[in-house]
Amino acid sequence: MDLEESMQEIVRAAMEVEATIEALYDRAPRLCTGEDNKKLVKVAVGRHGDLEELSINFEWERSYRPNEIGGAILEAVEVAYTNQLSAISKSSKRWSEPAVTQEEVDAYLKNQADLVTSSAFFDPSVSPMDAAEEFIAMAEGLRNNNFEFGAEVKRPRQPVVVEKLSGNWISDIYIDNSWARGRSATGISSAVLKAAKEAKCERRRPGIETLESMLGLLNRLQKEGVHSE
């Protein structure tokens, strides 16, 4: 099989993974709820894992220390995700395995061509030797300007930080202890919802990552005219 055809098959497989994920999301209720084991925090998550609703009992400080409320919210979110997966598995909607046609693959490749071509990594093609020389020159320039490699970047600590593992799925919630102390339940809820909406995921879904990698490699192979025998 031609190497280009092999790469297109990998792209097709990645597209089918994404289509399957979307089809599974469609089987979930619009909202799934969850709460912590003390029944003081209640949340609702959407089909794609986004946090849409959050309520905290106004007497939360009787059961939680300020530094524990973030963990309680995360616990409720994880319960909601578990309930969502259970609802998907029990859905009565008819299931059919998503399939991606060659026409859809071609259309996707065409739509992504400009984005991939504009990528500095794949266009223009750079030899390993040229890339090494450019890196050495850049490193020398940084050293001449007294740049310290590996220096920790100081970032202002936010009172509420929501981390996302992939897509909109929340992996961690940090709430500053001193900020939360004495704060109203409504104020904490609003801050967490805002942070969740603005948070960017730590990594994209595997299907998207595979698609982007394959498209970039396919673009380079096309330019260099590399084919298997």
Disulfide bonds with the S-S distance in Angstrom:
none
